[in-house]
């Protein structure tokens, strides 16, 4: 069986062992299965999947504190193998050889646990609590009390008594690195199976193995029905987070904080006080450049109107400023979020149209851009700069190579521009192949939800939210020039998705039952809506690209809205503006 369904079982086994490297054969992974589906907290994964046929494949998990480099030159295409060197102490330049000493028995590493306290809030328990509160005669009990504080105290005692007897608090310890659907029953079965394997009891091992497989398949479905399904109506944000965990699109375990990861190398402090002092010293190290105030320093208020007052910062003022910050979107005093600066600081594209028998001035424009970037304090990364040439001349066009800082820019056959792959022949095979691969990987998330017995309407919501937008991104750019075989290739992915959601219906019946349109119809609707918006809005960025209005005085049954130019090539006729102008 594939590694993906057994990843929860593998996580529990790894938690009880201090392993630096984990090697797995017959992983049965494919390129459509994302790494987020098979993660281990604290480990990096390297894979080599079988491409020609099903099954097979090998993978390795290496602890994230170990530096590694995959030796690709030692890999043979006909063999499934991975080579990873393990660094040992160097011999040095002297004649004394280094010796590595390893302990015979390794100490057990205590895994961090979290104590979770919950109450049984099933409808029957809630109804019993309501019956108890209805049976209590509060007026009779509080009539003898005089003060409000005594009455409130008695009312709280009545409620707490009912909670402690009807809805008692139950505590359980869970690992911070394990998914929430892993139950104690599954963990006990895994440990019993491992003990039977170590004893060599094959009969008991097979029995426990089958029980582990059955429990592992049912734990996700039980968790969804008990903890997730009801969140859709009351807490949709929490419901969506749990759905992404069940599908594998986000990590199922609770990741360690950045502070914990930065302190994972601290082994010297043996007690909590020493560890706290070490952390405090690390946080105060940036303040070493400032000299502290003397102990006898006294703040003297200024009475002069010309002298600037002393700046006084209170704890309350700092607290008020910090409470106003959004932790997920915190920015500086200029009010500009960091995401805007990071996203658009390096997105620059130079475009030039060179007519026949003309010279190119692209090198001059690049030099001007380089000079301006030096003035602004930016630095070019020449290795990421690419040159794309689009020409359909039979004789070919010879241009000099573009250079930046005396480094020649690579000429490529395709380049990604704002998420769309543009090829030098203006065909969309590379772009369709890219988005189909990306969508196919997300289809495996849908399969994970199917195994968790998520209802079909929730699976449809996940598909229309996370998978279909990948296939529809920037579709007005390529829809009208898309050949039929590429359109069918994209439609095939939606057929696979609907087959998972409604396995008993055909594709046409599933479209009607789920009330969704085919991908071709969706692209038609999106293109028509965008073109209509361009026509109606004179301030639109693309409004100047529209052909002139048809001002003919003749009234015909099929009068055109635009005065269309003569299209000499099918390529130009199938562009977004021209194709929609013909049909408008």
VEXBABA-852092 format. One record per residue (C-alpha): residue number from 0; residue in three letters; x, y, z. Coordinates in nm, 2 decimals, m for minus. Layout:
R   n res     px     py     pz
R NUM ALA      X      Y      Z
...
//
This chain:
R   n res     px     py     pz
R   0 UNK   0.00   0.00   0.00
R   1 UNK   0.11   0.36  m0.06
R   2 UNK   0.29   0.56   0.20
R   3 UNK   0.03   0.83   0.19
R   4 UNK  m0.25   0.64   0.37
R   5 UNK   0.00   0.51   0.63
R   6 UNK   0.16   0.85   0.71
R   7 UNK  m0.03   0.88   1.04
R   8 UNK   0.10   0.54   1.15
R   9 UNK   0.45   0.64   1.05
R  10 UNK   0.44   0.96   1.25
R  11 UNK   0.35   0.77   1.57
R  12 UNK   0.64   0.52   1.51
R  13 UNK   0.89   0.80   1.45
R  14 UNK   0.78   0.98   1.77
R  15 UNK   0.89   0.69   1.98
R  16 UNK   1.24   0.67   1.82
R  17 UNK   1.52   0.92   1.79
R  18 UNK   1.60   0.87   1.42
R  19 UNK   1.82   1.09   1.20
R  20 UNK   1.74   0.92   0.87
R  21 UNK   1.44   0.71   0.76
R  22 UNK   1.46   0.52   0.44
R  23 UNK   1.14   0.38   0.28
R  24 UNK   1.10   0.15  m0.02
R  25 UNK   0.79   0.08  m0.22
R  26 UNK   0.66   0.43  m0.14
R  27 UNK   0.40   0.41  m0.42
R  28 UNK   0.41   0.79  m0.45
R  29 UNK   0.34   0.97  m0.78
R  30 UNK   0.41   1.32  m0.91
R  31 UNK   0.04   1.41  m0.84
R  32 UNK   0.09   1.35  m0.46
R  33 UNK   0.22   1.66  m0.30
R  34 UNK   0.49   1.66  m0.03
R  35 UNK   0.24   1.82   0.21
R  36 UNK   0.05   1.49   0.21
R  37 UNK   0.34   1.29   0.36
R  38 UNK   0.52   1.53   0.59
R  39 UNK   0.70   1.44   0.91
R  40 UNK   0.75   1.73   1.16
R  41 UNK   1.12   1.80   1.20
R  42 UNK   1.23   1.61   0.88
R  43 UNK   1.30   1.70   0.52
R  44 UNK   1.18   1.46   0.26
R  45 UNK   1.36   1.36  m0.07
R  46 UNK   1.18   1.14  m0.32
R  47 UNK   1.23   0.94  m0.63
R  48 UNK   0.90   0.82  m0.77
R  49 UNK   0.85   0.56  m1.03
R  50 UNK   0.74   0.73  m1.36
R  51 UNK   0.70   0.45  m1.62
R  52 UNK   0.45   0.24  m1.42
R  53 UNK   0.26   0.22  m1.09
R  54 UNK   0.39   0.13  m0.75
R  55 UNK   0.76   0.13  m0.66
R  56 UNK   0.95   0.44  m0.56
R  57 UNK   1.19   0.52  m0.28
R  58 UNK   1.20   0.82  m0.04
R  59 UNK   1.41   0.94   0.26
R  60 UNK   1.33   1.15   0.56
R  61 UNK   1.63   1.34   0.70
R  62 UNK   1.63   1.54   1.02
R  63 UNK   1.61   1.91   0.96
R  64 UNK   1.92   1.97   1.17
R  65 UNK   2.14   1.77   0.93
R  66 UNK   2.27   1.93   0.61
R  67 UNK   2.24   1.71   0.31
R  68 UNK   2.30   1.72  m0.06
R  69 UNK   2.15   1.46  m0.30
R  70 UNK   2.41   1.31  m0.53
R  71 UNK   2.22   1.31  m0.86
R  72 UNK   2.53   1.21  m1.06
R  73 UNK   2.53   0.86  m0.89
R  74 UNK   2.16   0.79  m0.98
R  75 UNK   2.09   0.55  m1.26
R  76 UNK   1.77   0.59  m1.46
R  77 UNK   1.70   0.22  m1.46
R  78 UNK   1.73   0.18  m1.08
R  79 UNK   1.53   0.34  m0.81
R  80 UNK   1.79   0.47  m0.57
R  81 UNK   1.88   0.78  m0.37
R  82 UNK   2.23   0.88  m0.26
R  83 UNK   2.29   1.12   0.03
R  84 UNK   2.63   1.17   0.19
R  85 UNK   2.66   1.18   0.57
R  86 UNK   2.93   1.42   0.68
R  87 UNK   3.19   1.29   0.92
R  88 UNK   3.47   1.47   1.10
R  89 UNK   3.75   1.56   0.85
R  90 UNK   4.09   1.40   0.87
R  91 UNK   4.27   1.74   0.86
R  92 UNK   4.62   1.81   0.73
R  93 UNK   4.80   1.62   1.01
R  94 UNK   4.87   1.25   1.03
R  95 UNK   4.63   1.20   1.32
R  96 UNK   4.30   1.04   1.19
R  97 UNK   3.97   1.16   1.34
R  98 UNK   3.76   0.90   1.52
R  99 UNK   3.38   0.93   1.56
R 100 UNK   3.25   0.78   1.88
R 101 UNK   2.88   0.68   1.89
R 102 UNK   2.70   0.57   2.21
R 103 UNK   2.59   0.20   2.22
R 104 UNK   2.26   0.30   2.37
R 105 UNK   2.09   0.62   2.29
R 106 UNK   1.89   0.80   2.56
R 107 UNK   1.51   0.83   2.50
R 108 UNK   1.42   1.17   2.38
R 109 UNK   1.11   1.30   2.56
R 110 UNK   0.85   1.42   2.31
R 111 UNK   0.67   1.75   2.40
R 112 UNK   0.31   1.69   2.50
R 113 UNK   0.01   1.91   2.56
R 114 UNK  m0.26   1.85   2.82
R 115 UNK  m0.60   1.91   2.68
R 116 UNK  m0.90   1.94   2.91
R 117 UNK  m1.25   1.89   2.75
R 118 UNK  m1.61   1.83   2.86
R 119 UNK  m1.85   1.58   2.70
R 120 UNK  m2.09   1.81   2.52
R 121 UNK  m2.30   1.56   2.34
R 122 UNK  m2.67   1.65   2.30
R 123 UNK  m2.77   1.40   2.57
R 124 UNK  m2.53   1.55   2.82
R 125 UNK  m2.65   1.90   2.74
R 126 UNK  m3.01   1.79   2.79
R 127 UNK  m2.93   1.64   3.12
R 128 UNK  m2.76   1.96   3.23
R 129 UNK  m3.07   2.16   3.13
R 130 UNK  m3.29   1.92   3.32
R 131 UNK  m3.08   1.97   3.63
R 132 UNK  m3.09   2.35   3.61
R 133 UNK  m3.47   2.34   3.56
R 134 UNK  m3.51   2.12   3.87
R 135 UNK  m3.32   2.36   4.10
R 136 UNK  m3.54   2.61   4.28
R 137 UNK  m3.31   2.91   4.27
R 138 UNK  m3.57   3.15   4.43
R 139 UNK  m3.61   2.94   4.74
R 140 UNK  m3.23   2.90   4.78
R 141 UNK  m3.15   3.27   4.73
R 142 UNK  m3.44   3.42   4.93
R 143 UNK  m3.26   3.39   5.26
R 144 UNK  m2.95   3.56   5.13
R 145 UNK  m2.92   3.94   5.16
R 146 UNK  m2.64   4.06   4.94
R 147 UNK  m2.59   4.03   4.57
R 148 UNK  m2.25   3.88   4.61
R 149 UNK  m2.38   3.59   4.82
R 150 UNK  m2.66   3.52   4.56
R 151 UNK  m2.41   3.53   4.27
R 152 UNK  m2.17   3.30   4.47
R 153 UNK  m2.46   3.05   4.53
R 154 UNK  m2.56   3.06   4.17
R 155 UNK  m2.21   2.99   4.05
R 156 UNK  m2.18   2.70   4.30
R 157 UNK  m2.50   2.54   4.16
R 158 UNK  m2.38   2.56   3.81
R 159 UNK  m2.03   2.43   3.89
R 160 UNK  m2.19   2.14   4.09
R 161 UNK  m2.39   2.04   3.78
R 162 UNK  m2.09   2.07   3.55
R 163 UNK  m1.87   1.86   3.78
R 164 UNK  m2.12   1.58   3.81
R 165 UNK  m2.29   1.58   3.46
R 166 UNK  m2.02   1.73   3.24
R 167 UNK  m1.70   1.65   3.42
R 168 UNK  m1.36   1.77   3.29
R 169 UNK  m1.16   1.50   3.12
R 170 UNK  m0.78   1.55   3.06
R 171 UNK  m0.58   1.38   2.80
R 172 UNK  m0.22   1.43   2.68
R 173 UNK  m0.14   1.46   2.31
R 174 UNK   0.18   1.51   2.12
R 175 UNK   0.22   1.85   1.96
R 176 UNK   0.35   1.69   1.64
R 177 UNK   0.06   1.44   1.58
R 178 UNK  m0.26   1.50   1.39
R 179 UNK  m0.57   1.56   1.60
R 180 UNK  m0.75   1.25   1.46
R 181 UNK  m0.50   1.01   1.60
R 182 UNK  m0.67   0.83   1.89
R 183 UNK  m0.52   0.64   2.18
R 184 UNK  m0.67   0.32   2.05
R 185 UNK  m0.48   0.35   1.72
R 186 UNK  m0.15   0.42   1.91
R 187 UNK  m0.20   0.12   2.14
R 188 UNK  m0.26  m0.10   1.84
R 189 UNK   0.05   0.03   1.67
R 190 UNK   0.27  m0.03   1.97
R 191 UNK   0.13  m0.39   2.01
R 192 UNK   0.19  m0.46   1.65
R 193 UNK   0.55  m0.34   1.68
R 194 UNK   0.61  m0.56   1.98
R 195 UNK   0.47  m0.86   1.80
R 196 UNK   0.70  m0.78   1.51
R 197 UNK   1.00  m0.76   1.74
R 198 UNK   0.91  m1.10   1.90
R 199 UNK   0.88  m1.26   1.56
R 200 UNK   0.51  m1.37   1.63
R 201 UNK   0.39  m1.36   1.27
R 202 UNK   0.04  m1.47   1.34
R 203 UNK  m0.03  m1.20   1.60
R 204 UNK   0.15  m0.94   1.39
R 205 UNK  m0.08  m1.01   1.09
R 206 UNK  m0.39  m0.98   1.31
R 207 UNK  m0.27  m0.66   1.47
R 208 UNK  m0.17  m0.52   1.13
R 209 UNK  m0.52  m0.57   0.99
R 210 UNK  m0.67  m0.41   1.30
R 211 UNK  m0.43  m0.11   1.26
R 212 UNK  m0.53  m0.07   0.90
R 213 UNK  m0.91  m0.08   0.98
R 214 UNK  m0.87   0.17   1.27
R 215 UNK  m0.64   0.40   1.07
R 216 UNK  m0.89   0.42   0.78
R 217 UNK  m1.18   0.50   1.02
R 218 UNK  m1.01   0.76   1.25
R 219 UNK  m1.03   1.04   0.99
R 220 UNK  m1.40   0.98   0.93
R 221 UNK  m1.47   0.96   1.30
R 222 UNK  m1.28   1.28   1.37
R 223 UNK  m1.47   1.47   1.09
R 224 UNK  m1.81   1.35   1.21
R 225 UNK  m1.74   1.43   1.57
R 226 UNK  m1.52   1.74   1.56
R 227 UNK  m1.54   1.91   1.22
R 228 UNK  m1.88   1.87   1.05
R 229 UNK  m2.08   2.09   1.29
R 230 UNK  m1.82   2.38   1.26
R 231 UNK  m1.94   2.47   0.91
R 232 UNK  m2.25   2.66   1.05
R 233 UNK  m2.10   2.82   1.36
R 234 UNK  m1.73   2.86   1.29
R 235 UNK  m1.66   2.84   0.92
R 236 UNK  m1.30   2.96   0.95
R 237 UNK  m1.22   2.67   1.19
R 238 UNK  m1.41   2.43   0.97
R 239 UNK  m1.20   2.54   0.67
R 240 UNK  m0.87   2.49   0.86
R 241 UNK  m0.97   2.14   0.96
R 242 UNK  m1.08   2.05   0.60
R 243 UNK  m0.74   2.16   0.47
R 244 UNK  m0.57   1.94   0.74
R 245 UNK  m0.78   1.64   0.65
R 246 UNK  m0.71   1.69   0.28
R 247 UNK  m0.33   1.73   0.33
R 248 UNK  m0.31   2.08   0.17
R 249 UNK  m0.18   2.21   0.51
R 250 UNK   0.02   2.04   0.77
R 251 UNK  m0.18   1.81   1.00
R 252 UNK   0.04   1.86   1.30
R 253 UNK   0.09   2.17   1.51
R 254 UNK   0.42   2.32   1.40
R 255 UNK   0.66   2.43   1.66
R 256 UNK   0.70   2.81   1.71
R 257 UNK   0.99   2.99   1.57
R 258 UNK   1.12   3.05   1.92
R 259 UNK   1.12   2.68   1.99
R 260 UNK   1.30   2.60   1.66
R 261 UNK   1.56   2.87   1.74
R 262 UNK   1.62   2.72   2.09
R 263 UNK   1.64   2.35   1.98
R 264 UNK   2.02   2.36   2.00
R 265 UNK   2.02   2.45   2.37
R 266 UNK   2.12   2.14   2.55
R 267 UNK   2.34   2.28   2.83
R 268 UNK   2.07   2.43   3.07
R 269 UNK   1.95   2.15   3.29
R 270 UNK   1.68   2.33   3.48
R 271 UNK   1.41   2.58   3.40
R 272 UNK   1.59   2.88   3.57
R 273 UNK   1.91   2.83   3.37
R 274 UNK   1.71   2.80   3.05
R 275 UNK   1.52   3.12   3.13
R 276 UNK   1.84   3.30   3.20
R 277 UNK   1.99   3.18   2.87
R 278 UNK   1.68   3.30   2.67
R 279 UNK   1.68   3.63   2.86
R 280 UNK   2.05   3.69   2.78
R 281 UNK   1.98   3.62   2.41
R 282 UNK   1.69   3.86   2.39
R 283 UNK   1.89   4.14   2.57
R 284 UNK   2.20   4.10   2.35
R 285 UNK   2.09   4.37   2.10
R 286 UNK   2.08   4.62   2.39
R 287 UNK   2.45   4.57   2.47
R 288 UNK   2.54   4.87   2.25
R 289 UNK   2.35   5.11   2.48
R 290 UNK   2.49   5.22   2.82
R 291 UNK   2.24   5.18   3.10
R 292 UNK   2.14   5.47   3.32
R 293 UNK   2.31   5.51   3.66
R 294 UNK   2.12   5.38   3.96
R 295 UNK   2.10   5.74   4.11
R 296 UNK   1.95   5.89   3.80
R 297 UNK   1.66   6.12   3.87
R 298 UNK   1.42   6.25   3.60
R 299 UNK   1.40   6.63   3.64
R 300 UNK   1.09   6.79   3.47
R 301 UNK   1.17   7.09   3.25
R 302 UNK   1.00   7.43   3.32
R 303 UNK   1.14   7.61   3.02
R 304 UNK   0.91   7.66   2.73
R 305 UNK   1.20   7.65   2.48
R 306 UNK   1.35   7.33   2.61
R 307 UNK   1.20   7.01   2.47
R 308 UNK   1.02   6.79   2.72
R 309 UNK   1.17   6.46   2.82
R 310 UNK   1.01   6.17   2.64
R 311 UNK   0.84   5.94   2.88
R 312 UNK   0.71   5.60   2.77
R 313 UNK   0.47   5.42   3.00
R 314 UNK   0.38   5.06   3.00
R 315 UNK   0.02   5.15   2.94
R 316 UNK   0.10   5.35   2.62
R 317 UNK   0.31   5.07   2.48
R 318 UNK   0.03   4.82   2.56
R 319 UNK  m0.22   5.03   2.37
R 320 UNK   0.00   5.06   2.07
R 321 UNK   0.07   4.69   2.05
R 322 UNK  m0.30   4.60   2.09
R 323 UNK  m0.38   4.80   1.78
R 324 UNK  m0.14   4.59   1.56
R 325 UNK  m0.28   4.31   1.36
R 326 UNK  m0.04   4.02   1.42
R 327 UNK  m0.10   3.87   1.08
R 328 UNK  m0.06   4.20   0.89
R 329 UNK   0.17   4.41   1.11
R 330 UNK   0.36   4.68   0.93
R 331 UNK   0.58   4.98   1.00
R 332 UNK   0.48   5.34   1.08
R 333 UNK   0.44   5.42   0.71
R 334 UNK   0.13   5.20   0.69
R 335 UNK   0.25   4.99   0.40
R 336 UNK   0.23   4.62   0.46
R 337 UNK   0.55   4.41   0.40
R 338 UNK   0.36   4.18   0.16
R 339 UNK   0.32   4.46  m0.09
R 340 UNK   0.69   4.55  m0.08
R 341 UNK   0.80   4.19  m0.11
R 342 UNK   0.55   4.10  m0.38
R 343 UNK   0.61   4.38  m0.63
R 344 UNK   0.96   4.51  m0.57
R 345 UNK   1.12   4.29  m0.84
R 346 UNK   0.84   4.24  m1.10
R 347 UNK   0.98   4.44  m1.40
R 348 UNK   0.93   4.34  m1.76
R 349 UNK   1.06   4.53  m2.07
R 350 UNK   0.88   4.47  m2.40
R 351 UNK   0.98   4.59  m2.74
R 352 UNK   0.83   4.55  m3.08
R 353 UNK   1.08   4.54  m3.36
R 354 UNK   0.95   4.58  m3.72
R 355 UNK   1.11   4.43  m4.02
R 356 UNK   1.45   4.57  m4.12
R 357 UNK   1.46   4.78  m3.79
R 358 UNK   1.72   4.76  m3.51
R 359 UNK   1.65   4.67  m3.15
R 360 UNK   1.71   4.92  m2.87
R 361 UNK   1.65   4.68  m2.59
R 362 UNK   2.01   4.69  m2.47
R 363 UNK   1.99   5.07  m2.42
R 364 UNK   1.67   5.03  m2.23
R 365 UNK   1.82   4.76  m2.01
R 366 UNK   2.12   4.98  m1.94
R 367 UNK   1.89   5.27  m1.84
R 368 UNK   1.70   5.04  m1.61
R 369 UNK   2.03   4.92  m1.45
R 370 UNK   2.14   5.27  m1.39
R 371 UNK   1.81   5.37  m1.23
R 372 UNK   1.81   5.06  m1.01
R 373 UNK   2.16   5.16  m0.88
R 374 UNK   2.04   5.50  m0.80
R 375 UNK   1.74   5.35  m0.61
R 376 UNK   1.96   5.11  m0.42
R 377 UNK   1.84   4.79  m0.59
R 378 UNK   2.06   4.51  m0.71
R 379 UNK   1.99   4.29  m1.01
R 380 UNK   2.00   3.92  m1.00
R 381 UNK   2.13   3.84  m1.35
R 382 UNK   2.07   3.46  m1.32
R 383 UNK   1.70   3.52  m1.28
R 384 UNK   1.67   3.76  m1.58
R 385 UNK   1.55   3.59  m1.90
R 386 UNK   1.51   3.70  m2.26
R 387 UNK   1.21   3.57  m2.47
R 388 UNK   1.21   3.63  m2.84
R 389 UNK   0.88   3.59  m3.04
R 390 UNK   0.93   3.59  m3.41
R 391 UNK   0.75   3.42  m3.70
R 392 UNK   0.98   3.54  m3.98
R 393 UNK   1.08   3.27  m4.22
R 394 UNK   1.43   3.42  m4.26
R 395 UNK   1.48   3.46  m3.89
R 396 UNK   1.59   3.77  m3.69
R 397 UNK   1.94   3.80  m3.56
R 398 UNK   1.98   4.02  m3.25
R 399 UNK   2.27   4.07  m3.02
R 400 UNK   2.25   3.90  m2.68
R 401 UNK   2.14   4.13  m2.39
R 402 UNK   2.39   4.17  m2.11
R 403 UNK   2.36   4.30  m1.76
R 404 UNK   2.67   4.40  m1.57
R 405 UNK   2.88   4.22  m1.84
R 406 UNK   2.68   3.90  m1.79
R 407 UNK   2.49   3.75  m2.09
R 408 UNK   2.12   3.70  m2.03
R 409 UNK   1.98   3.35  m2.12
R 410 UNK   1.75   3.33  m2.41
R 411 UNK   1.46   3.09  m2.33
R 412 UNK   1.18   2.94  m2.53
R 413 UNK   0.92   3.01  m2.26
R 414 UNK   0.89   3.24  m1.96
R 415 UNK   0.64   3.28  m1.68
R 416 UNK   0.48   3.62  m1.67
R 417 UNK   0.24   3.69  m1.38
R 418 UNK   0.16   3.32  m1.35
R 419 UNK   0.11   3.26  m1.72
R 420 UNK   0.37   3.07  m1.92
R 421 UNK   0.43   3.25  m2.26
R 422 UNK   0.61   3.05  m2.53
R 423 UNK   0.81   3.19  m2.82
R 424 UNK   0.56   3.02  m3.06
R 425 UNK   0.26   3.17  m2.88
R 426 UNK   0.12   2.82  m2.82
R 427 UNK  m0.02   2.72  m2.48
R 428 UNK   0.10   2.36  m2.44
R 429 UNK   0.36   2.45  m2.17
R 430 UNK   0.10   2.66  m1.98
R 431 UNK  m0.17   2.40  m1.99
R 432 UNK   0.07   2.13  m1.89
R 433 UNK   0.18   2.33  m1.59
R 434 UNK  m0.16   2.41  m1.46
R 435 UNK  m0.28   2.05  m1.52
R 436 UNK   0.01   1.92  m1.31
R 437 UNK  m0.07   2.17  m1.04
R 438 UNK  m0.44   2.08  m1.04
R 439 UNK  m0.37   1.70  m1.05
R 440 UNK  m0.17   1.74  m0.73
R 441 UNK  m0.46   1.91  m0.56
R 442 UNK  m0.70   1.63  m0.68
R 443 UNK  m0.52   1.40  m0.44
R 444 UNK  m0.64   1.63  m0.16
R 445 UNK  m0.99   1.56  m0.28
R 446 UNK  m0.92   1.19  m0.25
R 447 UNK  m0.81   1.24   0.11
R 448 UNK  m1.14   1.40   0.19
R 449 UNK  m1.32   1.11   0.02
R 450 UNK  m1.14   0.87   0.25
R 451 UNK  m1.25   1.08   0.55
R 452 UNK  m1.61   1.04   0.44
R 453 UNK  m1.67   1.41   0.39
R 454 UNK  m2.01   1.49   0.23
R 455 UNK  m2.03   1.55  m0.14
R 456 UNK  m2.14   1.91  m0.10
R 457 UNK  m1.83   1.99   0.11
R 458 UNK  m1.61   1.81  m0.15
R 459 UNK  m1.76   2.02  m0.42
R 460 UNK  m1.69   2.33  m0.22
R 461 UNK  m1.33   2.23  m0.18
R 462 UNK  m1.30   2.16  m0.56
R 463 UNK  m1.45   2.49  m0.67
R 464 UNK  m1.24   2.68  m0.41
R 465 UNK  m0.90   2.52  m0.44
R 466 UNK  m0.88   2.32  m0.76
R 467 UNK  m1.09   2.49  m1.03
R 468 UNK  m0.94   2.84  m0.99
R 469 UNK  m0.60   2.69  m1.09
R 470 UNK  m0.75   2.58  m1.43
R 471 UNK  m0.93   2.91  m1.48
R 472 UNK  m0.65   3.15  m1.39
R 473 UNK  m0.60   3.42  m1.66
R 474 UNK  m0.82   3.22  m1.89
R 475 UNK  m0.92   3.52  m2.11
R 476 UNK  m0.56   3.53  m2.23
R 477 UNK  m0.56   3.18  m2.39
R 478 UNK  m0.92   3.06  m2.41
R 479 UNK  m1.00   3.16  m2.77
R 480 UNK  m0.67   3.03  m2.91
R 481 UNK  m0.68   2.70  m2.72
R 482 UNK  m0.70   2.40  m2.94
R 483 UNK  m0.95   2.13  m2.88
R 484 UNK  m0.71   1.87  m2.75
R 485 UNK  m0.58   2.11  m2.48
R 486 UNK  m0.93   2.20  m2.38
R 487 UNK  m1.02   1.83  m2.34
R 488 UNK  m0.70   1.78  m2.13
R 489 UNK  m0.82   2.05  m1.89
R 490 UNK  m1.18   1.91  m1.89
R 491 UNK  m1.05   1.57  m1.80
R 492 UNK  m0.94   1.70  m1.46
R 493 UNK  m1.29   1.81  m1.38
R 494 UNK  m1.42   1.48  m1.49
R 495 UNK  m1.19   1.31  m1.24
R 496 UNK  m1.30   1.54  m0.96
R 497 UNK  m1.67   1.49  m1.02
R 498 UNK  m1.61   1.11  m1.04
R 499 UNK  m1.48   1.13  m0.68
R 500 UNK  m1.77   1.35  m0.57
R 501 UNK  m2.04   1.16  m0.75
R 502 UNK  m1.90   0.81  m0.85
R 503 UNK  m2.24   0.67  m0.95
R 504 UNK  m2.32   0.94  m1.21
R 505 UNK  m2.18   1.02  m1.56
R 506 UNK  m2.00   1.35  m1.62
R 507 UNK  m2.31   1.51  m1.78
R 508 UNK  m2.54   1.39  m1.50
R 509 UNK  m2.29   1.51  m1.24
R 510 UNK  m2.29   1.85  m1.39
R 511 UNK  m2.66   1.87  m1.36
R 512 UNK  m2.68   1.72  m1.02
R 513 UNK  m2.41   1.95  m0.87
R 514 UNK  m2.53   2.25  m1.07
R 515 UNK  m2.20   2.35  m1.21
R 516 UNK  m2.09   2.42  m1.57
R 517 UNK  m1.81   2.26  m1.77
R 518 UNK  m1.48   2.43  m1.78
R 519 UNK  m1.53   2.54  m2.14
R 520 UNK  m1.86   2.71  m2.05
R 521 UNK  m1.70   2.87  m1.75
R 522 UNK  m1.42   3.02  m1.96
R 523 UNK  m1.68   3.15  m2.20
R 524 UNK  m1.87   3.32  m1.92
R 525 UNK  m1.56   3.47  m1.77
R 526 UNK  m1.44   3.61  m2.10
R 527 UNK  m1.77   3.76  m2.19
R 528 UNK  m1.80   3.92  m1.85
R 529 UNK  m1.45   4.08  m1.87
R 530 UNK  m1.51   4.20  m2.23
R 531 UNK  m1.84   4.36  m2.13
R 532 UNK  m1.67   4.53  m1.84
R 533 UNK  m1.40   4.67  m2.08
R 534 UNK  m1.66   4.80  m2.32
R 535 UNK  m1.87   4.97  m2.06
R 536 UNK  m1.59   5.13  m1.86
R 537 UNK  m1.41   5.39  m2.06
R 538 UNK  m1.14   5.42  m1.79
R 539 UNK  m1.05   5.06  m1.81
R 540 UNK  m0.68   4.98  m1.88
R 541 UNK  m0.77   4.78  m2.19
R 542 UNK  m1.04   5.01  m2.33
R 543 UNK  m0.80   5.17  m2.58
R 544 UNK  m0.74   4.83  m2.74
R 545 UNK  m1.10   4.80  m2.86
R 546 UNK  m1.17   4.85  m3.24
R 547 UNK  m1.35   5.17  m3.34
R 548 UNK  m1.73   5.17  m3.31
R 549 UNK  m1.93   5.09  m3.62
R 550 UNK  m2.10   5.41  m3.72
R 551 UNK  m2.28   5.28  m4.02
R 552 UNK  m2.63   5.43  m4.10
R 553 UNK  m2.76   5.10  m4.24
R 554 UNK  m2.97   4.89  m4.02
R 555 UNK  m2.92   4.52  m4.08
R 556 UNK  m3.04   4.21  m3.89
R 557 UNK  m2.69   4.12  m3.78
R 558 UNK  m2.52   4.46  m3.74
R 559 UNK  m2.18   4.45  m3.58
R 560 UNK  m2.10   4.67  m3.28
R 561 UNK  m1.74   4.73  m3.38
R 562 UNK  m1.57   4.81  m3.71
R 563 UNK  m1.35   4.51  m3.73
R 564 UNK  m1.01   4.51  m3.90
R 565 UNK  m0.90   4.25  m4.15
R 566 UNK  m0.73   3.97  m3.96
R 567 UNK  m0.45   3.82  m4.18
R 568 UNK  m0.37   3.54  m3.94
R 569 UNK  m0.58   3.30  m3.73
R 570 UNK  m0.35   3.38  m3.44
R 571 UNK  m0.45   3.74  m3.44
R 572 UNK  m0.81   3.66  m3.49
R 573 UNK  m0.82   3.43  m3.19
R 574 UNK  m0.68   3.69  m2.95
R 575 UNK  m0.91   3.80  m2.66
R 576 UNK  m1.00   4.14  m2.80
R 577 UNK  m1.06   4.03  m3.16
R 578 UNK  m1.25   3.71  m3.08
R 579 UNK  m1.49   3.89  m2.84
R 580 UNK  m1.53   4.18  m3.08
R 581 UNK  m1.65   3.94  m3.35
R 582 UNK  m1.91   3.79  m3.11
R 583 UNK  m2.02   4.11  m2.93
//
